[in-house]
Amino acid sequence: MLQWSGEHSAFAIEAFFKSNDSYEIARRQLCSHFGIRWISYGPRVNLIRSWVQRFPATASAMNIPRPGPSRSSRTPENIELVERSLRENVRLSIRKRAADCP
């Protein structure tokens, strides 16, 4: 799967507005402009729609990371719980091990 750059999304947004708000025409123009031989290899209409909808709010089509601390459950206490659980019973499945931990 191709990773779409900011240049791709900017072109798609511009093509969308120039084509009287047509996602499919914007998709075809993007594929033609960037030399994507098969339209099925181009970005999906839903992706172009999300770029267009995100653009007015953020002035960008790229994903913006959410603020705040990262959500990690990898704390020393949790690591110790998992290690203890492994020492007690190595053959216990992950699902049952997760159900047993508080």
N, CA, C and O atoms as a MOPAC input file, in Angstrom:
PM7 MOZYME 1SCF
protein

 N      0.83600 1    -1.16900 1     0.00000 1
 C      0.00000 1     0.00000 1     0.00000 1
 C      0.88600 1     1.24000 1     0.00000 1
 O      1.87400 1     1.30300 1     0.73200 1
 N      0.53800 1     2.20300 1    -0.80500 1
 C      1.29400 1     3.43800 1    -0.87800 1
 C      0.97400 1     4.33300 1     0.30300 1
 O     -0.14600 1     4.33900 1     0.81300 1
 N      1.96300 1     5.08000 1     0.72500 1
 C      1.73800 1     6.08100 1     1.75400 1
 C      1.55800 1     7.41100 1     1.03100 1
 O      2.43900 1     7.82700 1     0.27900 1
 N      0.46000 1     8.06400 1     1.24300 1
 C      0.15700 1     9.29200 1     0.51900 1
 C      0.77300 1    10.47900 1     1.22500 1
 O      0.64000 1    10.63300 1     2.43900 1
 N      1.45000 1    11.31800 1     0.45600 1
 C      2.15700 1    12.46700 1     1.01900 1
 C      1.24000 1    13.68800 1     1.08500 1
 O      0.09300 1    13.65900 1     0.64000 1
 N      1.78200 1    14.74600 1     1.64900 1
 C      1.04600 1    15.99900 1     1.70800 1
 C      0.78600 1    16.56200 1     0.32700 1
 O     -0.22700 1    17.22400 1     0.10200 1
 N      1.70000 1    16.30100 1    -0.60400 1
 C      1.51500 1    16.76200 1    -1.98200 1
 C      0.30300 1    16.08700 1    -2.61900 1
 O     -0.46500 1    16.72900 1    -3.33600 1
 N      0.13400 1    14.78200 1    -2.35400 1
 C     -1.01800 1    14.04900 1    -2.88500 1
 C     -2.32300 1    14.60200 1    -2.31400 1
 O     -3.28400 1    14.83400 1    -3.04700 1
 N     -2.34300 1    14.80800 1    -1.00300 1
 C     -3.58000 1    15.27400 1    -0.38600 1
 C     -3.90800 1    16.70400 1    -0.82000 1
 O     -5.07300 1    17.03100 1    -1.04300 1
 N     -2.89100 1    17.55100 1    -0.93800 1
 C     -3.13100 1    18.92900 1    -1.38800 1
 C     -3.67400 1    18.94900 1    -2.80900 1
 O     -4.58900 1    19.71200 1    -3.11700 1
 N     -3.11200 1    18.10900 1    -3.67700 1
 C     -3.60400 1    18.05400 1    -5.04400 1
 C     -5.04200 1    17.54900 1    -5.07800 1
 O     -5.86600 1    18.07400 1    -5.82600 1
 N     -5.34800 1    16.52800 1    -4.26700 1
 C     -6.70300 1    15.97400 1    -4.24500 1
 C     -7.71500 1    17.00400 1    -3.75600 1
 O     -8.81100 1    17.10000 1    -4.30900 1
 N     -7.36600 1    17.76900 1    -2.73700 1
 C     -8.27500 1    18.79600 1    -2.21800 1
 C     -8.51300 1    19.86800 1    -3.26700 1
 O     -9.64800 1    20.29400 1    -3.48200 1
 N     -7.44300 1    20.30300 1    -3.91900 1
 C     -7.57800 1    21.31200 1    -4.96500 1
 C     -8.41100 1    20.78800 1    -6.12900 1
 O     -9.26500 1    21.50500 1    -6.65100 1
 N     -8.17000 1    19.54800 1    -6.54000 1
 C     -8.93900 1    18.95100 1    -7.63700 1
 C    -10.40300 1    18.78400 1    -7.25000 1
 O    -11.28300 1    18.92500 1    -8.09900 1
 N    -10.67700 1    18.48700 1    -5.99000 1
 C    -12.05400 1    18.33200 1    -5.52400 1
 C    -12.82100 1    19.63800 1    -5.69100 1
 O    -13.93800 1    19.63900 1    -6.20800 1
 N    -12.22900 1    20.75300 1    -5.25900 1
 C    -12.92700 1    22.02600 1    -5.35700 1
 C    -13.03100 1    22.51800 1    -6.80100 1
 O    -14.00800 1    23.17500 1    -7.15800 1
 N    -12.04600 1    22.21100 1    -7.62600 1
 C    -12.09700 1    22.61200 1    -9.03300 1
 C    -13.10800 1    21.79600 1    -9.83100 1
 O    -13.60900 1    22.26300 1   -10.85400 1
 N    -13.41200 1    20.58800 1    -9.37700 1
 C    -14.31000 1    19.70000 1   -10.11800 1
 C    -15.74000 1    19.75400 1    -9.58600 1
 O    -16.48400 1    18.78100 1    -9.71000 1
 N    -16.12400 1    20.87100 1    -9.00300 1
 C    -17.48300 1    21.05600 1    -8.47800 1
 C    -17.84500 1    20.01100 1    -7.42800 1
 O    -18.91900 1    19.41100 1    -7.47800 1
 N    -16.94800 1    19.80600 1    -6.49300 1
 C    -17.17400 1    18.92800 1    -5.33400 1
 C    -17.43000 1    17.47300 1    -5.72200 1
 O    -18.37400 1    16.85500 1    -5.23000 1
 N    -16.60200 1    16.93300 1    -6.59200 1
 C    -16.71400 1    15.52700 1    -6.98000 1
 C    -15.47500 1    14.77100 1    -6.50100 1
 O    -14.35800 1    15.05100 1    -6.93600 1
 N    -15.68400 1    13.81600 1    -5.60500 1
 C    -14.57100 1    13.03000 1    -5.08000 1
 C    -14.00000 1    12.11400 1    -6.15300 1
 O    -12.78400 1    11.94000 1    -6.24000 1
 N    -14.85500 1    11.53600 1    -6.95800 1
 C    -14.39800 1    10.58600 1    -7.97500 1
 C    -13.56500 1    11.27500 1    -9.04800 1
 O    -12.55400 1    10.73000 1    -9.49000 1
 N    -13.97600 1    12.45900 1    -9.47000 1
 C    -13.19400 1    13.19900 1   -10.46500 1
 C    -11.85100 1    13.61100 1    -9.85900 1
 O    -10.82300 1    13.55000 1   -10.53300 1
 N    -11.85600 1    14.02300 1    -8.60900 1
 C    -10.60200 1    14.38200 1    -7.93900 1
 C     -9.67900 1    13.17000 1    -7.88100 1
 O     -8.46900 1    13.30200 1    -8.06700 1
 N    -10.23100 1    12.01500 1    -7.62800 1
 C     -9.44100 1    10.78000 1    -7.57800 1
 C     -8.82700 1    10.48000 1    -8.93700 1
 O     -7.64700 1    10.14300 1    -9.02300 1
 N     -9.61300 1    10.59800 1    -9.99400 1
 C     -9.10500 1    10.32900 1   -11.34400 1
 C     -8.01400 1    11.32500 1   -11.73300 1
 O     -6.99800 1    10.94300 1   -12.31400 1
 N     -8.22600 1    12.60400 1   -11.41200 1
 C     -7.22900 1    13.61400 1   -11.74100 1
 C     -5.92700 1    13.38500 1   -10.97400 1
 O     -4.84000 1    13.57800 1   -11.51700 1
 N     -6.04100 1    12.97500 1    -9.71600 1
 C     -4.84400 1    12.68700 1    -8.92200 1
 C     -4.06200 1    11.53900 1    -9.54900 1
 O     -2.84100 1    11.61900 1    -9.68100 1
 N     -4.75400 1    10.47900 1    -9.93400 1
 C     -4.07700 1     9.33100 1   -10.54300 1
 C     -3.41100 1     9.73000 1   -11.85200 1
 O     -2.29400 1     9.30200 1   -12.14100 1
 N     -4.08800 1    10.54000 1   -12.63300 1
 C     -3.53600 1    10.98900 1   -13.90600 1
 C     -2.31700 1    11.87900 1   -13.68600 1
 O     -1.30400 1    11.72200 1   -14.36700 1
 N     -2.40600 1    12.80100 1   -12.74900 1
 C     -1.32900 1    13.75400 1   -12.49200 1
 C     -0.07200 1    13.05900 1   -11.97100 1
 O      1.03500 1    13.39300 1   -12.39200 1
 N     -0.22600 1    12.11100 1   -11.07500 1
 C      0.92800 1    11.45400 1   -10.45900 1
 C      1.34000 1    10.17600 1   -11.17900 1
 O      2.22400 1     9.46200 1   -10.70600 1
 N      0.71800 1     9.87700 1   -12.30900 1
 C      1.12600 1     8.72200 1   -13.11100 1
 C      0.78900 1     7.38700 1   -12.47900 1
 O      1.51700 1     6.41200 1   -12.66000 1
 N     -0.29800 1     7.33500 1   -11.74700 1
 C     -0.74300 1     6.07400 1   -11.16100 1
 C     -1.54200 1     5.34900 1   -12.23500 1
 O     -2.61600 1     5.79800 1   -12.63400 1
 N     -1.01400 1     4.23800 1   -12.69200 1
 C     -1.53600 1     3.59000 1   -13.88600 1
 C     -2.94300 1     3.05100 1   -13.70900 1
 O     -3.79200 1     3.23000 1   -14.58300 1
 N     -3.19600 1     2.40000 1   -12.59800 1
 C     -4.51600 1     1.81500 1   -12.33500 1
 C     -5.19700 1     2.62300 1   -11.24100 1
 O     -4.60700 1     2.89700 1   -10.19600 1
 N     -6.43100 1     2.99700 1   -11.49100 1
 C     -7.15500 1     3.82800 1   -10.51800 1
 C     -7.34600 1     3.09600 1    -9.19200 1
 O     -7.46600 1     3.72700 1    -8.14200 1
 N     -7.37200 1     1.76600 1    -9.24300 1
 C     -7.53400 1     1.01000 1    -7.99000 1
 C     -6.29900 1     1.13400 1    -7.09700 1
 O     -6.37800 1     0.84000 1    -5.90400 1
 N     -5.15700 1     1.56400 1    -7.65000 1
 C     -3.96100 1     1.78300 1    -6.84900 1
 C     -3.95100 1     3.16800 1    -6.21600 1
 O     -3.12000 1     3.44500 1    -5.35100 1
 N     -4.85500 1     4.03300 1    -6.63200 1
 C     -4.93600 1     5.38400 1    -6.09800 1
 C     -5.61800 1     5.40700 1    -4.74900 1
 O     -6.08700 1     4.37700 1    -4.26500 1
 N     -5.67400 1     6.58400 1    -4.13700 1
 C     -6.35000 1     6.68200 1    -2.83600 1
 C     -7.85100 1     6.46000 1    -2.98800 1
 O     -8.44100 1     6.85200 1    -3.99400 1
 N     -8.44900 1     5.84700 1    -2.01500 1
 C     -9.88700 1     5.58600 1    -2.04500 1
 C    -10.65800 1     6.89400 1    -1.87100 1
 O    -10.13900 1     7.87800 1    -1.34500 1
 N    -11.89800 1     6.87600 1    -2.32200 1
 C    -12.75900 1     8.05300 1    -2.22400 1
 C    -12.94600 1     8.45200 1    -0.76700 1
 O    -12.98400 1     9.64200 1    -0.45500 1
 N    -13.06300 1     7.48300 1     0.12500 1
 C    -13.24000 1     7.78500 1     1.54900 1
 C    -12.03300 1     8.53500 1     2.11500 1
 O    -12.19100 1     9.40700 1     2.97000 1
 N    -10.83500 1     8.20200 1     1.64600 1
 C     -9.64200 1     8.89600 1     2.11000 1
 C     -9.64000 1    10.33900 1     1.61100 1
 O     -9.32300 1    11.25900 1     2.36500 1
 N     -9.98900 1    10.53400 1     0.35300 1
 C    -10.06100 1    11.89300 1    -0.18300 1
 C    -11.12900 1    12.68700 1     0.55900 1
 O    -10.93500 1    13.86900 1     0.84400 1
 N    -12.24500 1    12.05400 1     0.87300 1
 C    -13.31400 1    12.72000 1     1.62800 1
 C    -12.79800 1    13.16200 1     3.00100 1
 O    -13.09800 1    14.26900 1     3.44900 1
 N    -12.03000 1    12.30800 1     3.66200 1
 C    -11.51100 1    12.68700 1     4.98500 1
 C    -10.50300 1    13.82700 1     4.86500 1
 O    -10.45500 1    14.69600 1     5.73500 1
 N     -9.69100 1    13.83800 1     3.79100 1
 C     -8.77200 1    14.95500 1     3.58400 1
 C     -9.53700 1    16.25900 1     3.41700 1
 O     -9.19100 1    17.27700 1     4.01500 1
 N    -10.59100 1    16.21400 1     2.59000 1
 C    -11.36700 1    17.42700 1     2.30900 1
 C    -12.08400 1    17.91000 1     3.56500 1
 O    -12.12900 1    19.11300 1     3.82000 1
 N    -12.64600 1    16.99600 1     4.35300 1
 C    -13.36900 1    17.38700 1     5.55800 1
 C    -12.43000 1    17.90600 1     6.64000 1
 O    -12.81600 1    18.78000 1     7.41800 1
 N    -11.20900 1    17.38800 1     6.70600 1
 C    -10.25200 1    17.80400 1     7.71800 1
 C     -9.61900 1    19.15300 1     7.37100 1
 O     -9.18200 1    19.87700 1     8.26500 1
 N     -9.56900 1    19.49200 1     6.09200 1
 C     -8.85000 1    20.68100 1     5.64900 1
 C     -9.37900 1    21.99000 1     6.22900 1
 O     -8.57000 1    22.77100 1     6.73000 1
 N    -10.69100 1    22.28800 1     6.19900 1
 C    -11.14700 1    23.58400 1     6.73200 1
 C    -10.87000 1    23.76100 1     8.22400 1
 O    -10.60700 1    24.87700 1     8.67300 1
 N    -10.92600 1    22.69400 1     8.98300 1
 C    -10.75500 1    22.81000 1    10.43000 1
 C     -9.29600 1    22.98900 1    10.83600 1
 O     -8.99900 1    23.72200 1    11.77900 1
 N     -8.38900 1    22.32500 1    10.12900 1
 C     -6.99400 1    22.32700 1    10.55300 1
 C     -6.05000 1    23.00700 1     9.58100 1
 O     -4.87100 1    23.18000 1     9.89000 1
 N     -6.54100 1    23.40000 1     8.40500 1
 C     -5.71500 1    23.96700 1     7.33100 1
 C     -4.64500 1    22.97700 1     6.89100 1
 O     -3.61000 1    23.35900 1     6.34300 1
 N     -4.91100 1    21.70500 1     7.13900 1
 C     -4.01100 1    20.63400 1     6.73000 1
 C     -4.84700 1    19.38500 1     6.51300 1
 O     -5.92200 1    19.24300 1     7.09600 1
 N     -4.35800 1    18.48300 1     5.67900 1
 C     -5.06600 1    17.23400 1     5.45400 1
 C     -4.42700 1    16.08200 1     6.21300 1
 O     -4.94000 1    14.96300 1     6.20400 1
 N     -3.31200 1    16.35700 1     6.86700 1
 C     -2.59700 1    15.29900 1     7.56100 1
 C     -3.17500 1    15.07700 1     8.96100 1
 O     -3.78500 1    15.97200 1     9.54700 1
 N     -2.97000 1    13.87500 1     9.47800 1
 C     -3.41900 1    13.57000 1    10.82900 1
 C     -2.57600 1    14.34300 1    11.83900 1
 O     -1.35900 1    14.46200 1    11.69500 1
 N     -3.23800 1    14.85800 1    12.84500 1
 C     -2.54900 1    15.60300 1    13.89900 1
 C     -2.59800 1    14.74300 1    15.16400 1
 O     -3.67600 1    14.31700 1    15.57800 1
 N     -1.44800 1    14.48600 1    15.77700 1
 C     -1.46800 1    13.67100 1    16.99200 1
 C     -2.24500 1    14.35800 1    18.10300 1
 O     -2.22300 1    15.58300 1    18.22500 1
 N     -2.91800 1    13.57400 1    18.89700 1
 C     -3.70500 1    14.11900 1    20.01000 1
 C     -2.79400 1    14.57600 1    21.13500 1
 O     -1.78700 1    13.92800 1    21.42000 1
 N     -3.13600 1    15.69000 1    21.78100 1
 C     -2.29400 1    16.16400 1    22.88200 1
 C     -2.48500 1    15.30500 1    24.12700 1
 O     -3.45900 1    14.56100 1    24.25000 1
 N     -1.55100 1    15.42500 1    25.02300 1
 C     -1.65900 1    14.72100 1    26.28700 1
 C     -0.63500 1    13.61900 1    26.39800 1
 O      0.09000 1    13.33200 1    25.44600 1
 N     -0.57900 1    13.00600 1    27.55700 1
 C      0.41000 1    11.94400 1    27.75700 1
 C      0.04800 1    10.70600 1    26.94800 1
 O     -1.11900 1    10.45700 1    26.64600 1
 N      1.06700 1     9.94800 1    26.60800 1
 C      0.81500 1     8.71300 1    25.86400 1
 C      0.12200 1     7.71000 1    26.76700 1
 O      0.34700 1     7.67700 1    27.97600 1
 N     -0.71200 1     6.90700 1    26.16700 1
 C     -1.47500 1     5.92200 1    26.93500 1
 C     -0.72100 1     4.59800 1    26.92100 1
 O     -0.89300 1     3.78000 1    26.01700 1
 N      0.09000 1     4.40700 1    27.90200 1
 C      0.88600 1     3.20100 1    27.99300 1
 C      0.53300 1     2.45900 1    29.27000 1
 O      0.41100 1     3.05500 1    30.34000 1
 N      0.37300 1     1.17100 1    29.14000 1
 C      0.10500 1     0.37100 1    30.33100 1
 C      1.37200 1    -0.36500 1    30.75100 1
 O      1.31900 1    -1.30900 1    31.53900 1
 N      2.49000 1     0.06500 1    30.22800 1
 C      3.74900 1    -0.58700 1    30.53400 1
 C      4.41700 1     0.11600 1    31.71400 1
 O      5.40700 1     0.83300 1    31.56300 1
 N      3.85100 1    -0.11000 1    32.86800 1
 C      4.40100 1     0.46100 1    34.09400 1
 C      5.19300 1    -0.62800 1    34.81700 1
 O      4.99500 1    -1.81200 1    34.54800 1
 N      6.06700 1    -0.25100 1    35.71000 1
 C      6.82900 1    -1.26800 1    36.45800 1
 C      5.91700 1    -2.24500 1    37.20900 1
 O      6.23000 1    -3.43000 1    37.31900 1
 N      4.78800 1    -1.74400 1    37.72400 1
 C      3.86500 1    -2.63100 1    38.44800 1
 C      3.26400 1    -3.67500 1    37.50700 1
 O      3.17400 1    -4.85300 1    37.85100 1
 N      2.85200 1    -3.22800 1    36.30900 1
 C      2.26300 1    -4.17400 1    35.35700 1
 C      3.29100 1    -5.17800 1    34.84800 1
 O      2.96700 1    -6.34800 1    34.64400 1
 N      4.51100 1    -4.73700 1    34.64400 1
 C      5.57200 1    -5.65100 1    34.19900 1
 C      5.81700 1    -6.71400 1    35.26100 1
 O      6.00000 1    -7.88900 1    34.94200 1
 N      5.82100 1    -6.30000 1    36.51900 1
 C      6.02500 1    -7.25500 1    37.60700 1
 C      4.86700 1    -8.25700 1    37.68800 1
 O      5.09200 1    -9.44400 1    37.92200 1
 N      3.63300 1    -7.78300 1    37.49500 1
 C      2.48000 1    -8.69100 1    37.50100 1
 C      2.58000 1    -9.74700 1    36.40600 1
 O      2.28900 1   -10.92000 1    36.64000 1
 N      2.98700 1    -9.33300 1    35.23000 1
 C      3.10300 1   -10.28500 1    34.12100 1
 C      4.22600 1   -11.27500 1    34.37400 1
 O      4.06700 1   -12.46900 1    34.12200 1
 N      5.35500 1   -10.79600 1    34.86700 1
 C      6.47100 1   -11.69800 1    35.17100 1
 C      6.08700 1   -12.71800 1    36.23800 1
 O      6.43600 1   -13.89300 1    36.13300 1
 N      5.37200 1   -12.27000 1    37.25800 1
 C      4.93700 1   -13.18100 1    38.31600 1
 C      3.96100 1   -14.22000 1    37.75700 1
 O      4.03200 1   -15.40000 1    38.10100 1
 N      3.06300 1   -13.77100 1    36.90300 1
 C      2.09900 1   -14.68400 1    36.29900 1
 C      2.80400 1   -15.72600 1    35.42900 1
 O      2.40500 1   -16.89000 1    35.40800 1
 N      3.83400 1   -15.31600 1    34.72200 1
 C      4.59000 1   -16.25700 1    33.88800 1
 C      5.35000 1   -17.26600 1    34.73900 1
 O      5.45000 1   -18.43800 1    34.37600 1
 N      5.88300 1   -16.81700 1    35.86500 1
 C      6.59500 1   -17.74700 1    36.74500 1
 C      5.64900 1   -18.77300 1    37.34100 1
 O      6.03100 1   -19.92800 1    37.52500 1
 N      4.41500 1   -18.37100 1    37.64700 1
 C      3.45900 1   -19.27900 1    38.26200 1
 C      2.98400 1   -20.35700 1    37.28600 1
 O      2.94000 1   -21.53500 1    37.64100 1
 N      2.62800 1   -19.96300 1    36.06200 1
 C      2.10900 1   -20.92700 1    35.10100 1
 C      2.48700 1   -20.46800 1    33.69000 1
 O      1.90900 1   -19.51700 1    33.16300 1
 N      3.44900 1   -21.14300 1    33.09600 1
 C      3.94500 1   -20.76700 1    31.78100 1
 C      2.94800 1   -21.11900 1    30.68300 1
 O      2.89200 1   -20.43200 1    29.66300 1
 N      2.16700 1   -22.16400 1    30.87100 1
 C      1.28900 1   -22.67600 1    29.82100 1
 C     -0.07500 1   -21.97500 1    29.75400 1
 O     -0.88300 1   -22.31200 1    28.88800 1
 N     -0.34500 1   -21.04100 1    30.61600 1
 C     -1.62400 1   -20.34900 1    30.64600 1
 C     -1.74800 1   -19.43200 1    29.43000 1
 O     -0.80200 1   -18.72300 1    29.08600 1
 N     -2.90900 1   -19.44700 1    28.78300 1
 C     -3.09700 1   -18.62800 1    27.58900 1
 C     -3.13800 1   -17.14600 1    27.95600 1
 O     -3.37400 1   -16.78000 1    29.10700 1
 N     -2.90900 1   -16.32300 1    26.97300 1
 C     -2.88600 1   -14.87300 1    27.20500 1
 C     -4.25900 1   -14.39000 1    27.66100 1
 O     -4.35800 1   -13.54900 1    28.55400 1
 N     -5.31200 1   -14.91700 1    27.05100 1
 C     -6.66800 1   -14.50700 1    27.41400 1
 C     -6.97100 1   -14.83700 1    28.88000 1
 O     -7.50400 1   -13.99800 1    29.60500 1
 N     -6.63500 1   -16.04900 1    29.31500 1
 C     -6.88400 1   -16.44000 1    30.70600 1
 C     -5.97100 1   -15.69000 1    31.66100 1
 O     -6.36700 1   -15.36400 1    32.78000 1
 N     -4.74200 1   -15.41400 1    31.21800 1
 C     -3.80700 1   -14.67200 1    32.04900 1
 C     -4.31800 1   -13.24700 1    32.27200 1
 O     -4.20900 1   -12.71800 1    33.37800 1
 N     -4.87100 1   -12.62600 1    31.23600 1
 C     -5.41400 1   -11.27100 1    31.35400 1
 C     -6.64600 1   -11.24900 1    32.24800 1
 O     -6.86300 1   -10.27900 1    32.97300 1
 N     -7.45800 1   -12.30700 1    32.20600 1
 C     -8.64400 1   -12.37800 1    33.04200 1
 C     -8.27200 1   -12.54800 1    34.51700 1
 O     -8.99900 1   -12.08300 1    35.39600 1
 N     -7.14900 1   -13.20800 1    34.79200 1
 C     -6.73200 1   -13.43300 1    36.17200 1
 C     -6.09100 1   -12.20600 1    36.81200 1
 O     -6.15900 1   -12.04200 1    38.03000 1
 N     -5.47000 1   -11.34200 1    36.01100 1
 C     -4.79500 1   -10.15900 1    36.54700 1
 C     -5.82800 1    -9.11100 1    36.93200 1
 O     -6.82900 1    -8.94200 1    36.23700 1
 N     -5.59000 1    -8.39800 1    38.04500 1
 C     -6.55400 1    -7.35600 1    38.46300 1
 C     -6.48100 1    -6.13000 1    37.58700 1
 O     -7.22100 1    -5.17000 1    37.80400 1

